[in-house]
Structure formats: C-alpha cells, structure tokens
Amino acid sequence: MENKDGHIAVIGCKRCGKCNNVCSQGALYRVDGITRVDYSKCTLCMKCVKACPNKALVYIE
C-alpha cells in the first residue's frame, strides 16, 4: 500500500455499483443504492476510483 493521508469521497454516485465489485477489502457498501465507504477497512488502493465510470469516487487529501 502506498502511504496516503487522505480519503475516498463519494460525490454524485450514479448507482451503477461498478466500484463495489473491485474493492478487495470490503470497504464499499451501498445505502439506498448509493455507494458509501467504510474508512476503517479502506486501504486507499484507489481501485474504486479507477473503476468508477462517472468519476463519482475521488481521492481527497
């Protein structure tokens, strides 16, 4: 894992679920179809950010 001090933010989720399929840590979950991040599980691998076709997941420092 790279050393990062930020977090993943979900902004404007379109409910496609593609990000949920790539998280190997189980850090993503859905509430009413919208993706949320469990920060206690997230390792900031950025797979979800890269997988989101709508750019709804972003890394914020």
MOPAC internal coordinates of N, CA, C and O (Angstrom, degrees):
PM7 1SCF
backbone

  N    0.0000 0     0.00 0     0.00 0    0    0    0
  C    1.4445 1     0.00 0     0.00 0    1    0    0
  C    1.5110 1   109.88 1     0.00 0    2    1    0
  O    1.2310 1   121.33 1   -43.17 1    3    2    1
  N    1.3190 1   115.06 1   136.83 1    3    2    1
  C    1.4550 1   119.82 1   175.24 1    5    3    2
  C    1.5204 1   109.15 1   -72.75 1    6    5    3
  O    1.2310 1   120.73 1   -24.63 1    7    6    5
  N    1.3224 1   116.21 1   155.37 1    7    6    5
  C    1.4487 1   120.92 1   177.81 1    9    7    6
  C    1.5147 1   109.13 1   -84.84 1   10    9    7
  O    1.2310 1   120.00 1   -69.02 1   11   10    9
  N    1.3258 1   117.60 1   110.98 1   11   10    9
  C    1.4591 1   122.54 1  -179.32 1   13   11   10
  C    1.5170 1   108.03 1  -132.14 1   14   13   11
  O    1.2310 1   120.69 1   -33.12 1   15   14   13
  N    1.3191 1   116.28 1   146.88 1   15   14   13
  C    1.4546 1   120.36 1  -178.50 1   17   15   14
  C    1.5200 1   113.07 1  -111.17 1   18   17   15
  O    1.2310 1   119.19 1  -176.24 1   19   18   17
  N    1.2983 1   119.15 1     3.76 1   19   18   17
  C    1.4578 1   121.89 1  -176.33 1   21   19   18
  C    1.5114 1   112.56 1   -97.03 1   22   21   19
  O    1.2310 1   121.76 1    27.03 1   23   22   21
  N    1.3271 1   114.24 1  -152.97 1   23   22   21
  C    1.4572 1   121.04 1   178.47 1   25   23   22
  C    1.5261 1   109.97 1  -153.03 1   26   25   23
  O    1.2310 1   121.20 1   -13.49 1   27   26   25
  N    1.3033 1   115.30 1   166.51 1   27   26   25
  C    1.4621 1   122.16 1   177.31 1   29   27   26
  C    1.5275 1   107.48 1   -93.28 1   30   29   27
  O    1.2310 1   120.61 1   -51.07 1   31   30   29
  N    1.3166 1   116.44 1   128.93 1   31   30   29
  C    1.4603 1   121.47 1   176.88 1   33   31   30
  C    1.5225 1   108.91 1  -112.81 1   34   33   31
  O    1.2310 1   120.95 1   -36.96 1   35   34   33
  N    1.3199 1   115.79 1   143.04 1   35   34   33
  C    1.4625 1   121.85 1   177.10 1   37   35   34
  C    1.5236 1   107.10 1  -104.16 1   38   37   35
  O    1.2310 1   121.34 1   -64.60 1   39   38   37
  N    1.3318 1   115.05 1   115.40 1   39   38   37
  C    1.4613 1   120.93 1  -176.63 1   41   39   38
  C    1.5263 1   108.51 1  -128.95 1   42   41   39
  O    1.2310 1   120.23 1   -68.22 1   43   42   41
  N    1.3060 1   117.17 1   111.78 1   43   42   41
  C    1.4603 1   120.64 1   177.01 1   45   43   42
  C    1.5100 1   115.11 1    75.18 1   46   45   43
  O    1.2310 1   120.43 1  -139.07 1   47   46   45
  N    1.3216 1   116.78 1    40.93 1   47   46   45
  C    1.4661 1   121.78 1   178.99 1   49   47   46
  C    1.5301 1   110.34 1   -57.94 1   50   49   47
  O    1.2310 1   120.67 1   -48.45 1   51   50   49
  N    1.3420 1   116.33 1   131.55 1   51   50   49
  C    1.4680 1   122.61 1   179.13 1   53   51   50
  C    1.5244 1   112.19 1   -98.04 1   54   53   51
  O    1.2310 1   120.14 1  -174.37 1   55   54   53
  N    1.3378 1   117.33 1     5.63 1   55   54   53
  C    1.4627 1   124.19 1   174.36 1   57   55   54
  C    1.5271 1   115.26 1    68.64 1   58   57   55
  O    1.2310 1   119.81 1  -153.40 1   59   58   57
  N    1.3117 1   117.96 1    26.60 1   59   58   57
  C    1.4686 1   118.85 1  -179.29 1   61   59   58
  C    1.5286 1   111.80 1   -78.09 1   62   61   59
  O    1.2310 1   119.57 1   152.76 1   63   62   61
  N    1.3400 1   118.43 1   -27.24 1   63   62   61
  C    1.4572 1   122.01 1   177.64 1   65   63   62
  C    1.5097 1   115.87 1    81.31 1   66   65   63
  O    1.2310 1   119.31 1  -177.58 1   67   66   65
  N    1.3136 1   118.92 1     2.42 1   67   66   65
  C    1.4708 1   120.54 1  -177.23 1   69   67   66
  C    1.5241 1   112.57 1   -63.45 1   70   69   67
  O    1.2310 1   120.24 1   146.04 1   71   70   69
  N    1.3123 1   117.15 1   -33.96 1   71   70   69
  C    1.4653 1   120.38 1   179.51 1   73   71   70
  C    1.5268 1   111.01 1   -66.73 1   74   73   71
  O    1.2310 1   120.46 1   142.78 1   75   74   73
  N    1.3236 1   116.73 1   -37.22 1   75   74   73
  C    1.4606 1   120.78 1  -178.47 1   77   75   74
  C    1.5208 1   111.88 1   -61.54 1   78   77   75
  O    1.2310 1   120.15 1   150.46 1   79   78   77
  N    1.3152 1   117.32 1   -29.54 1   79   78   77
  C    1.4628 1   121.86 1  -177.42 1   81   79   78
  C    1.5174 1   113.47 1   -75.43 1   82   81   79
  O    1.2310 1   119.51 1   164.06 1   83   82   81
  N    1.3259 1   118.55 1   -15.94 1   83   82   81
  C    1.4688 1   119.95 1  -176.12 1   85   83   82
  C    1.5265 1   113.66 1  -104.51 1   86   85   83
  O    1.2310 1   119.85 1   169.82 1   87   86   85
  N    1.3147 1   117.90 1   -10.18 1   87   86   85
  C    1.4638 1   120.15 1  -177.05 1   89   87   86
  C    1.5210 1   110.51 1   -77.71 1   90   89   87
  O    1.2310 1   120.75 1   -69.59 1   91   90   89
  N    1.3190 1   116.17 1   110.41 1   91   90   89
  C    1.4676 1   120.66 1  -178.56 1   93   91   90
  C    1.5311 1   111.94 1   -82.02 1   94   93   91
  O    1.2310 1   119.83 1   170.05 1   95   94   93
  N    1.3206 1   117.94 1    -9.95 1   95   94   93
  C    1.4642 1   121.81 1  -179.00 1   97   95   94
  C    1.5271 1   112.70 1   -95.65 1   98   97   95
  O    1.2310 1   120.30 1   172.73 1   99   98   97
  N    1.3162 1   117.03 1    -7.27 1   99   98   97
  C    1.4562 1   120.31 1  -177.39 1  101   99   98
  C    1.5177 1   112.44 1    69.39 1  102  101   99
  O    1.2310 1   120.58 1  -151.92 1  103  102  101
  N    1.3247 1   116.49 1    28.08 1  103  102  101
  C    1.4639 1   121.30 1  -177.12 1  105  103  102
  C    1.5235 1   113.17 1   -83.87 1  106  105  103
  O    1.2310 1   120.21 1   166.70 1  107  106  105
  N    1.3140 1   117.21 1   -13.30 1  107  106  105
  C    1.4627 1   119.80 1  -179.75 1  109  107  106
  C    1.5190 1   110.32 1  -104.03 1  110  109  107
  O    1.2310 1   120.98 1   -40.92 1  111  110  109
  N    1.3056 1   115.73 1   139.08 1  111  110  109
  C    1.4580 1   121.70 1   176.30 1  113  111  110
  C    1.5210 1   107.52 1  -145.31 1  114  113  111
  O    1.2310 1   120.83 1   -12.87 1  115  114  113
  N    1.3207 1   116.01 1   167.13 1  115  114  113
  C    1.4620 1   119.66 1  -175.97 1  117  115  114
  C    1.5261 1   110.88 1  -118.82 1  118  117  115
  O    1.2310 1   121.49 1   -39.69 1  119  118  117
  N    1.3197 1   114.75 1   140.31 1  119  118  117
  C    1.4579 1   122.85 1   174.27 1  121  119  118
  C    1.5182 1   105.96 1  -126.34 1  122  121  119
  O    1.2310 1   120.63 1   -62.63 1  123  122  121
  N    1.3307 1   116.40 1   117.37 1  123  122  121
  C    1.4650 1   121.80 1  -175.72 1  125  123  122
  C    1.5273 1   111.29 1    52.90 1  126  125  123
  O    1.2310 1   120.76 1  -143.72 1  127  126  125
  N    1.3381 1   116.16 1    36.28 1  127  126  125
  C    1.4545 1   121.85 1   177.38 1  129  127  126
  C    1.5180 1   114.94 1    85.53 1  130  129  127
  O    1.2310 1   120.22 1   169.10 1  131  130  129
  N    1.3170 1   117.18 1   -10.90 1  131  130  129
  C    1.4649 1   120.83 1  -178.19 1  133  131  130
  C    1.5269 1   109.41 1   -95.71 1  134  133  131
  O    1.2310 1   120.91 1   -46.88 1  135  134  133
  N    1.3279 1   115.86 1   133.12 1  135  134  133
  C    1.4578 1   121.64 1  -178.45 1  137  135  134
  C    1.5192 1   110.89 1   -71.35 1  138  137  135
  O    1.2310 1   121.68 1   -41.86 1  139  138  137
  N    1.3277 1   114.39 1   138.14 1  139  138  137
  C    1.4600 1   123.09 1   175.17 1  141  139  138
  C    1.5266 1   107.88 1  -127.69 1  142  141  139
  O    1.2310 1   120.59 1   -20.11 1  143  142  141
  N    1.3293 1   116.49 1   159.89 1  143  142  141
  C    1.4626 1   121.54 1  -177.91 1  145  143  142
  C    1.5233 1   109.65 1  -114.71 1  146  145  143
  O    1.2310 1   120.97 1   -49.98 1  147  146  145
  N    1.3337 1   115.74 1   130.02 1  147  146  145
  C    1.4566 1   121.61 1   171.79 1  149  147  146
  C    1.5296 1   105.42 1   -91.81 1  150  149  147
  O    1.2310 1   120.71 1   -79.35 1  151  150  149
  N    1.3213 1   116.25 1   100.65 1  151  150  149
  C    1.4610 1   121.14 1  -173.58 1  153  151  150
  C    1.5236 1   113.20 1   -66.83 1  154  153  151
  O    1.2310 1   120.13 1   160.79 1  155  154  153
  N    1.3211 1   117.36 1   -19.21 1  155  154  153
  C    1.4629 1   119.21 1   177.26 1  157  155  154
  C    1.5283 1   111.56 1   -72.84 1  158  157  155
  O    1.2310 1   119.82 1   161.39 1  159  158  157
  N    1.3269 1   117.95 1   -18.61 1  159  158  157
  C    1.4649 1   122.57 1   179.45 1  161  159  158
  C    1.5259 1   113.13 1  -105.05 1  162  161  159
  O    1.2310 1   120.06 1   158.64 1  163  162  161
  N    1.3197 1   117.50 1   -21.36 1  163  162  161
  C    1.4660 1   121.86 1  -174.55 1  165  163  162
  C    1.5283 1   111.08 1   -69.66 1  166  165  163
  O    1.2310 1   120.98 1   -50.61 1  167  166  165
  N    1.3365 1   115.73 1   129.39 1  167  166  165
  C    1.4637 1   121.45 1   178.39 1  169  167  166
  C    1.5316 1   112.04 1  -103.82 1  170  169  167
  O    1.2310 1   120.56 1  -173.94 1  171  170  169
  N    1.3263 1   116.54 1     6.06 1  171  170  169
  C    1.4721 1   122.96 1  -179.31 1  173  171  170
  C    1.5320 1   112.09 1    58.65 1  174  173  171
  O    1.2310 1   120.85 1  -139.94 1  175  174  173
  N    1.3209 1   115.98 1    40.06 1  175  174  173
  C    1.4685 1   120.06 1   178.72 1  177  175  174
  C    1.5277 1   111.82 1   -73.52 1  178  177  175
  O    1.2310 1   120.59 1   160.60 1  179  178  177
  N    1.3409 1   116.48 1   -19.40 1  179  178  177
  C    1.4577 1   124.15 1   176.01 1  181  179  178
  C    1.5319 1   114.26 1    76.28 1  182  181  179
  O    1.2310 1   119.47 1  -173.41 1  183  182  181
  N    1.3229 1   118.62 1     6.59 1  183  182  181
  C    1.4682 1   120.62 1   178.31 1  185  183  182
  C    1.5220 1   111.32 1   -60.46 1  186  185  183
  O    1.2310 1   120.42 1   140.70 1  187  186  185
  N    1.3261 1   116.80 1   -39.30 1  187  186  185
  C    1.4668 1   120.27 1  -178.84 1  189  187  186
  C    1.5223 1   111.41 1   -67.69 1  190  189  187
  O    1.2310 1   120.57 1   141.07 1  191  190  189
  N    1.3203 1   116.52 1   -38.93 1  191  190  189
  C    1.4681 1   120.96 1   178.73 1  193  191  190
  C    1.5232 1   110.04 1   -61.85 1  194  193  191
  O    1.2310 1   120.93 1   136.48 1  195  194  193
  N    1.3251 1   115.83 1   -43.52 1  195  194  193
  C    1.4700 1   120.74 1  -179.90 1  197  195  194
  C    1.5288 1   111.69 1   -70.04 1  198  197  195
  O    1.2310 1   120.10 1   149.46 1  199  198  197
  N    1.3326 1   117.42 1   -30.54 1  199  198  197
  C    1.4654 1   120.98 1  -176.38 1  201  199  198
  C    1.5258 1   113.46 1   -80.78 1  202  201  199
  O    1.2310 1   119.79 1   159.91 1  203  202  201
  N    1.3151 1   118.01 1   -20.09 1  203  202  201
  C    1.4649 1   120.51 1  -174.77 1  205  203  202
  C    1.5297 1   110.90 1   -75.07 1  206  205  203
  O    1.2310 1   120.17 1   -65.42 1  207  206  205
  N    1.3310 1   117.28 1   114.58 1  207  206  205
  C    1.4696 1   120.35 1  -178.67 1  209  207  206
  C    1.5362 1   112.62 1   -73.63 1  210  209  207
  O    1.2310 1   120.65 1   166.22 1  211  210  209
  N    1.3270 1   116.36 1   -13.78 1  211  210  209
  C    1.4608 1   120.62 1  -177.33 1  213  211  210
  C    1.5260 1   113.62 1  -103.65 1  214  213  211
  O    1.2310 1   120.83 1  -177.59 1  215  214  213
  N    1.3335 1   116.02 1     2.41 1  215  214  213
  C    1.4554 1   122.36 1  -178.25 1  217  215  214
  C    1.5388 1   111.86 1    55.58 1  218  217  215
  O    1.2310 1   121.22 1  -143.80 1  219  218  217
  N    1.3345 1   115.28 1    36.20 1  219  218  217
  C    1.4556 1   121.50 1  -179.10 1  221  219  218
  C    1.5268 1   112.20 1   -85.68 1  222  221  219
  O    1.2310 1   120.04 1   163.43 1  223  222  221
  N    1.3245 1   117.53 1   -16.57 1  223  222  221
  C    1.4493 1   121.11 1   175.19 1  225  223  222
  C    1.5137 1   107.99 1  -106.53 1  226  225  223
  O    1.2310 1   121.05 1   -52.33 1  227  226  225
  N    1.3231 1   115.60 1   127.67 1  227  226  225
  C    1.4641 1   120.30 1  -176.77 1  229  227  226
  C    1.5184 1   109.32 1  -134.86 1  230  229  227
  O    1.2310 1   121.34 1   -30.23 1  231  230  229
  N    1.3223 1   115.05 1   149.77 1  231  230  229
  C    1.4608 1   121.78 1   175.56 1  233  231  230
  C    1.5233 1   107.45 1   -89.81 1  234  233  231
  O    1.2310 1   120.68 1   -52.57 1  235  234  233
  N    1.3131 1   116.31 1   127.43 1  235  234  233
  C    1.4607 1   121.81 1   179.07 1  237  235  234
  C    1.5271 1   108.52 1  -120.82 1  238  237  235
  O    1.2310 1   121.25 1   -52.00 1  239  238  237
  N    1.3159 1   115.22 1   128.00 1  239  238  237
  C    1.4694 1   119.87 1   178.64 1  241  239  238
  C    1.5092 1   111.24 1   -81.30 1  242  241  239
  O    1.2310 1   120.10 1   180.00 1  243  242  241

